Structures are given as C-alpha cells and as structure tokens.
Amino acid sequence: MQTDLKDRVFWLANEEEIKKGKTTDAYFLNTKSILLKNKIDSYVVMEVYARELPYDQKWGVLCGVYEVAKLLEGLPVDVWSFDEGEIFLTDRNKSVYEPVLTIEGKYIDFLEYETAILGLISSATSIATRAARFRMAAQNRLLLSFGTRRVHPALAALVERSCYIAGFDGVSNVLGAKLLGITASGTMPHALIQIIGDQEKAWKLFDSSMSKGVPRIALVDTFWDEKTEAVRAYESLGKKLWGVRLDTPASRRGDFRKIIEEVRWELNIRGGNSVKIIVSGRLDENDVTNLRDIVDGFGIGTAVAYPPLIDFSAKIVEVHEKGKKFYRAKRGGLGGRKYVYRAEGYNDVVTISEKAPKKYIPLQHKLIEQGKIVTKFASPESLRRNVMEKLEKLRQSNPVLNTL
C-alpha cells in the first residue's frame, strides 16, 4: 500500500494552494457550482466577527489582517478591516458584534476563500490575544516566546509574529525571528548539560564558545536543587553571569515562589544582586502575575502556541439584486452592514450609519479596492509599539460596547 504523499513531504498546504482557494470546504464548491449553473451572481456584503471570547474580559487583539489581504489580493472585491493589532470588543451577553472585516463583491468571486480567511484570522488573533494578556500580566518584565515546539513547524513564524506584535520582547524560533527582523532569543537546553554531564563544565563551555552578544543565562534545574545550581553558576561565571533560568517541572516545584525566593537570597548574599531570574515551563497569566515582583523575565510556551480559540464567523448580512438591497441575516444574526466607531476609553458603538457620531473615530479602513491593496502595512516593530500603547490605555479603561 502506498503511504507516502505523491506531491509533498509534509501534510500541509503550500502558498499557491491557499492562494487558489484549494483549502476550502466542499460545500462552498457545491454552492459555486449551483450559482454558476443557474447564472446567479448576486452582490453581497459579508462580515467577519467574533460573538464571544474565551475570557471574562471583553477585548481581543486582531491579528492576521496582512495575510488576509494577501489572500484576497487580485480578486474583484472591496474589503474594509480593523487595523492589524487593533483592539476589538465583544460581549457574549449582547446580540451586537463588531465586524473586524467586511467584504463586498459578487459572492461567486470569493466564496471559496471563507475557510482560509477564518483560519488566518482565528489562529493569529487567538495567539495575539493570549500573548497580550501575558503582556499585561507581566507589566514591564521580560517576555519570551518559547512555544513553537508545540505546533506544526509550518505555523512557527505565525506564532512568533503574533506574540511579538502583541508585546513579547523576543522569540526563540530562528525562522520566526528572521522574518521579524530580530535576533532569536535563547541560550541552552537541558540536553547540552546532559550530554556534557556536568553543569559547571557546560556553563563554562557555553561562555567560552558563544559570542559576547549572547547573554550568559545558565539553566539551573537539570540535576540538582535550583538554589544549589544557581550558586554554582554564579561561582563559575561570576560577573559574566547575566541570569539564571528555572524551568522546574511541575512535579518538582512544590512552592515555586519559595524556590525562586531562595535562589534570589543565595545569589544576593554572594554579591549576585544583578543576576536576573528567568522562569519558564507551563506558566499561565496567574503565575506571571503572582511572580512578577520577584522574577525578571518569563519564557512562555504552550499557553501562547495553543491558546483558547477565538471563534470567528463570516456571515452574509446583505444581498443586492437588480438594484435593490435586501437584509438577509441568518437566524441569530443581525442584518445590514455595520460600522464601528470608537471614543476615548474604548467606548465603542456599532451602527448602520456611515457617519461617525461626534467625538468618535471609525475603526474600519479600506484594505482592498477591486483587488488592489490600498493600505500601507506597518512593520512588526511599529505594530508592537502600537499594541503596547493600546494595552496600556486598555488597562486604564472600562471597555463598553453599544449600539446606535
């Protein structure tokens, strides 16, 4: 029996297949066949939105707009979108929602792209939103993304871009960092120490082998107690030791805070007050909040690489036929194209009016006009700065979602 794939090595779609709509769901092709055979080419308005979030808070960070633009580029459609990295609101207790993306055009021209649009937006936004929650929890502490070993390698750059845009300081994946234009973060795995068989020798070899630009961060939980290894690392490298990393498994943690406090104490009394303490290993936002006063940085992995899903939907809200506009929302939906405006303090309104209320600004901007991308995309670094500013304002506000 033939088990190898005939045209590829890995189970993944290539860029050409995605761009040509080959990753669609079968019922969209059935729909296209019916529309073509019956010469139906209605013009529609479709909105992409999330009705609820997997968190108690009502905000998310939109990500994936760039890829959606590249997906739809060249199609005879008009697209409006929130900016990449914009904060969007949703409230599960209300019927109203904020369309983060609106597509207008003949349905037959873009129907097979719905699957990919939702996949791009849902994946990137879910990661970016969880990453932003970590950023808020960590405040000004160092945040590093260590999560790409938990996802298909084809998604590594997506994970790192979403984390970085949402406020992480660095990423560990080499390709992800290269595409972002930054240097990958990370020093040593447990494997290095295991192979050498002696922590002190491993730390010294790392110091003698790595360039000066690589921070000397010693992993201090491989064979012995974290406190003991941290002291040995400082005695071995002295003032060259930038930091120690505790990746203590849950089965060995006990009271993790007390372990960290002991490490800090023992380093301080020996003159190692400047040595940073970095922790990693299955941390969530609560862990970060509870440890940020005694920890200098956090390595976050699975929690951002596999975050709770933000379930976006794409629904038609208007159908235009023979010069007439018909509001045709499905059950549970709201008909008519919607516009979202924001006032100071994340006070948002959703309305069917194209005119912004006084002191409100529109959140949707033209992304594509008849297949041509008409917006200028910001660099990852610029997006990151913008998101950090938005998160700080969000921290000081009480988001409100209303209708007019």
C-alpha positions in Angstrom: 0.0 0.0 0.0 1.3 3.5 -0.9 1.6 5.6 2.2 3.8 8.4 1.1 2.2 11.6 -0.3 2.7 11.9 -4.0 3.3 15.6 -4.3 4.7 16.7 -0.9 6.6 15.6 2.1 4.5 17.1 4.9 0.8 17.3 5.5 0.4 21.0 4.8 -0.9 23.3 2.1 1.6 25.3 0.1 1.1 29.1 -0.5 -0.1 28.5 -4.1 -2.8 26.1 -2.9 -4.0 28.5 -0.3 -4.0 31.5 -2.7 -6.0 29.5 -5.2 -8.7 28.6 -2.7 -7.8 24.9 -2.6 -8.1 24.7 1.2 -11.8 25.5 1.1 -14.7 23.3 2.4 -16.6 21.2 -0.1 -19.9 22.9 0.4 -18.5 26.1 -0.9 -17.6 24.4 -4.2 -21.1 22.9 -4.3 -22.5 26.4 -3.8 -20.3 27.8 -6.6 -21.5 25.0 -9.0 -25.1 25.8 -8.3 -24.6 29.6 -8.7 -22.7 29.1 -12.0 -25.2 26.6 -13.5 -28.1 28.9 -12.7 -26.3 32.1 -13.6 -26.8 33.7 -10.2 -24.1 36.3 -9.4 -25.6 38.3 -6.5 -23.5 41.1 -4.9 -23.2 40.5 -1.2 -21.9 42.1 2.0 -20.2 39.7 4.3 -18.9 40.4 7.8 -16.3 38.6 9.9 -16.7 38.8 13.6 -16.5 37.0 17.0 -19.6 36.8 19.1 -17.7 35.9 22.3 -14.3 35.4 23.8 -12.9 32.5 25.9 -12.1 35.0 28.6 -14.1 37.1 31.1 -12.7 40.3 29.6 -14.4 41.7 26.5 -11.4 42.6 24.4 -9.1 40.9 21.9 -6.2 41.8 19.7 -6.8 41.4 16.0 -4.1 39.7 14.0 -3.8 38.1 10.6 -5.0 41.1 8.5 -1.9 41.2 6.4 -2.3 37.5 5.4 -6.0 38.0 4.6 -5.1 41.0 2.4 -2.5 38.9 0.5 -5.1 36.0 0.2 -7.7 38.3 -1.4 -5.4 40.4 -3.4 -6.3 40.2 -7.1 -9.9 39.3 -6.6 -12.7 41.7 -7.7 -13.8 42.6 -4.2 -13.7 45.5 -1.8 -12.6 44.9 1.8 -12.6 47.0 4.9 -10.9 46.0 8.1 -9.8 47.0 11.5 -6.0 47.7 11.5 -3.6 44.9 12.3 -3.1 44.9 16.1 -6.3 46.8 16.8 -8.3 46.1 20.0 -11.8 44.8 19.2 -14.6 44.3 21.7 -17.3 41.7 22.0 -19.8 40.9 24.7 -21.5 37.4 24.9 -24.4 39.0 26.7 -25.3 41.2 23.7 -26.6 40.5 20.2 -24.4 43.2 18.7 -20.9 42.5 17.5 -18.0 44.3 15.9 -17.2 43.2 12.3 -13.4 43.3 12.2 -13.6 42.6 8.4 -16.2 43.4 5.8 -16.1 42.1 2.2 -18.2 43.3 -0.6 -18.4 41.8 -4.1 -20.1 39.1 -6.1 -20.3 36.1 -3.8 -19.2 33.7 -6.6 -15.9 35.6 -6.8 -14.7 34.9 -3.3 -16.9 32.2 -1.6 -14.1 29.6 -1.7 -11.9 31.8 0.4 -14.1 31.9 3.5 -12.4 28.9 5.1 -8.9 30.3 4.8 -10.0 33.8 5.9 -11.4 32.4 9.1 -8.4 30.2 9.7 -5.9 33.0 9.2 -7.9 35.4 11.5 -8.8 32.9 14.2 -5.3 31.4 14.5 -3.4 34.7 14.6 -5.9 36.6 16.8 -6.2 33.8 19.3 -2.4 33.7 19.8 -2.0 37.5 19.8 -4.9 38.0 22.3 -3.4 35.4 24.7 0.1 37.0 24.3 -1.4 40.4 25.1 -2.9 39.0 28.2 0.5 37.8 29.3 2.0 41.2 28.4 -0.5 42.9 30.7 0.2 40.4 33.5 4.0 40.7 33.2 3.9 44.5 33.1 7.4 45.6 32.4 9.1 42.2 32.9 10.8 40.4 30.0 8.6 38.1 28.0 10.0 35.5 25.6 8.0 33.2 23.3 9.1 29.5 23.6 6.1 27.9 22.1 6.8 26.8 18.6 7.8 23.3 19.5 4.1 22.7 20.4 2.8 23.5 16.8 3.3 22.2 13.3 6.6 23.7 12.0 4.7 25.4 9.2 3.0 27.6 11.8 6.1 28.6 13.7 6.5 32.0 12.1 2.8 32.8 12.6 3.1 32.0 16.3 6.2 34.2 16.7 4.8 37.1 14.7 1.5 37.1 16.7 3.4 37.0 20.0 5.8 39.7 19.0 3.1 42.1 17.7 1.2 41.6 21.0 4.1 42.7 23.1 6.5 39.9 23.6 10.1 41.1 23.8 11.7 38.2 21.9 11.0 34.8 20.2 13.1 31.6 20.2 12.3 30.3 16.8 15.1 31.0 14.3 12.9 31.4 11.2 10.3 33.4 13.1 12.9 35.8 14.3 14.5 36.1 10.9 11.2 37.1 9.3 10.5 39.6 12.0 14.0 41.1 11.5 15.1 40.4 15.1 17.6 38.0 16.7 16.3 34.8 18.1 16.3 34.5 21.9 17.6 31.5 23.9 20.8 30.2 25.4 20.9 26.5 26.3 18.7 23.4 26.6 18.9 20.7 29.2 20.3 18.5 26.5 23.6 20.4 26.5 24.1 19.8 30.2 23.0 16.2 30.0 25.5 15.4 27.2 28.4 17.1 29.0 27.3 15.5 32.3 28.5 18.4 34.5 26.6 21.6 34.9 29.7 23.8 35.7 31.6 22.5 32.7 28.6 23.1 30.5 28.2 26.7 31.6 31.9 27.4 31.1 31.9 25.8 27.7 28.9 27.9 26.8 30.7 31.1 28.0 33.9 30.3 26.0 32.1 29.3 22.9 29.4 31.9 22.4 29.9 35.4 21.1 29.9 38.3 23.5 26.4 39.4 22.3 24.8 36.3 23.7 23.7 36.8 27.3 25.1 34.3 29.7 22.0 32.7 31.1 22.6 29.4 33.0 19.9 26.8 33.1 19.9 25.8 36.8 17.5 22.9 37.3 19.0 19.9 35.5 20.4 17.6 38.1 20.4 19.3 41.5 18.4 21.8 43.5 17.8 25.1 41.8 19.3 27.1 44.6 22.5 24.9 44.6 22.9 25.1 40.8 22.3 28.9 40.8 25.0 29.4 43.3 27.4 27.1 41.4 26.6 29.0 38.2 27.5 32.3 39.8 30.6 31.0 41.3 31.6 29.6 37.9 30.9 32.6 35.7 31.0 35.5 38.3 30.0 38.9 36.9 29.7 37.5 33.4 26.5 35.6 34.5 23.6 37.7 33.1 20.9 35.4 34.5 19.7 32.0 35.6 16.7 30.2 34.2 14.4 27.9 36.2 12.5 25.5 34.0 11.4 23.4 37.0 8.8 20.7 36.1 5.5 20.8 37.9 6.3 17.5 39.6 9.3 19.1 41.3 8.1 22.6 42.0 6.4 22.4 45.4 6.0 26.1 46.2 7.6 27.7 43.2 7.7 31.1 44.6 9.6 30.0 47.7 12.2 28.2 45.4 12.7 31.5 43.5 13.0 33.5 46.7 15.7 31.1 47.9 17.6 31.5 44.7 17.3 35.2 44.9 18.5 35.2 48.5 21.5 33.0 47.9 22.6 35.0 44.9 22.3 38.3 46.7 24.3 37.4 49.7 27.2 36.4 47.4 27.1 39.7 45.5 24.9 38.4 42.6 22.2 41.1 43.1 22.4 41.9 39.4 21.9 38.3 38.2 18.4 38.1 36.5 16.0 35.3 37.3 14.1 33.9 34.3 11.4 31.3 34.8 9.6 29.0 32.2 7.6 25.9 32.0 3.8 25.8 31.6 3.1 29.2 33.0 -0.2 31.0 32.8 -1.3 34.6 33.4 -1.9 34.0 37.1 1.6 32.6 37.5 3.1 35.6 35.8 1.0 38.0 38.0 2.0 36.2 41.2 5.7 36.0 40.4 6.4 39.3 38.6 7.6 41.0 41.7 10.5 38.6 42.2 11.1 37.4 38.6 12.9 39.4 35.9 11.5 37.5 32.9 9.3 34.7 31.7 9.5 32.2 28.9 6.0 31.3 27.8 5.4 28.3 25.6 2.3 26.1 25.3 -0.1 28.8 26.6 0.5 31.1 23.7 1.2 28.5 21.0 -2.1 26.7 21.8 -4.3 29.4 23.3 -8.1 29.2 23.8 -9.7 29.6 20.4 -11.4 32.9 19.4 -14.2 31.5 17.1 -14.7 34.0 14.3 -17.6 33.6 11.9 -18.2 35.0 8.4 -21.8 35.7 7.5 -23.7 37.5 4.7 -25.7 40.4 6.0 -26.9 42.0 2.7 -27.7 40.7 -0.7 -28.0 43.1 -3.7 -30.2 42.1 -6.6 -31.4 44.1 -9.5 -30.6 47.4 -7.9 -32.3 46.5 -4.6 -30.7 45.9 -1.2 -32.1 43.0 0.9 -31.1 42.5 4.6 -30.7 38.7 4.9 -29.1 37.7 8.1 -29.3 34.1 9.3 -31.1 33.3 12.5 -29.2 34.7 15.4 -27.5 37.3 13.2 -28.1 41.0 12.6 -28.8 42.2 9.1 -27.3 45.2 7.3 -23.7 46.4 7.0 -22.4 47.7 10.3 -19.9 50.4 11.1 -17.8 50.6 14.3 -16.7 53.8 15.9 -14.6 54.4 19.0 -14.4 57.2 21.5 -11.8 57.8 24.2 -11.6 55.0 26.8 -12.6 52.2 24.4 -16.3 53.3 24.3 -17.4 51.7 21.0 -20.6 52.0 19.1 -21.9 49.8 16.3 -24.4 51.3 13.9 -25.7 51.1 10.3 -24.8 54.7 9.7 -21.7 55.6 7.7 -21.4 58.9 9.6 -19.4 58.8 12.7 -21.0 60.2 15.9 -19.4 63.3 17.3 -16.0 62.6 19.0 -15.9 59.0 17.6 -13.5 57.7 15.0 -14.1 54.8 12.6 -12.3 51.5 13.3 -12.7 50.0 9.8 -10.5 51.2 7.0 -10.3 50.3 3.3 -8.0 47.4 2.9 -8.7 46.3 -0.7 -10.3 48.1 -3.6 -11.3 45.9 -6.5 -8.5 43.5 -5.8 -5.8 46.1 -5.1 -4.3 46.5 -1.6 -4.8 50.2 -0.8 -3.3 50.3 2.7 0.3 50.5 3.8 1.3 47.8 6.3 3.3 48.8 9.4 6.5 46.9 10.4 6.3 44.3 13.2 8.2 46.6 15.5 5.8 49.5 14.8 2.8 47.2 15.3 4.3 46.1 18.6 4.7 49.6 19.8 1.2 50.5 18.8 -0.3 47.4 20.6 1.7 48.2 23.7 0.3 51.7 23.8 -3.2 50.3 23.3 -2.8 47.8 26.1 -1.7 50.5 28.5 -4.8 52.6 27.6 -6.9 49.4 27.9 -5.5 48.8 31.4 -6.9 52.2 32.5 -10.3 51.9 30.8 -13.6 50.0 31.2 -14.5 48.9 27.6 -18.1 49.5 26.6 -19.9 48.1 23.5 -23.1 49.9 22.5 -25.4 50.4 19.5 -26.9 53.5 18.0 
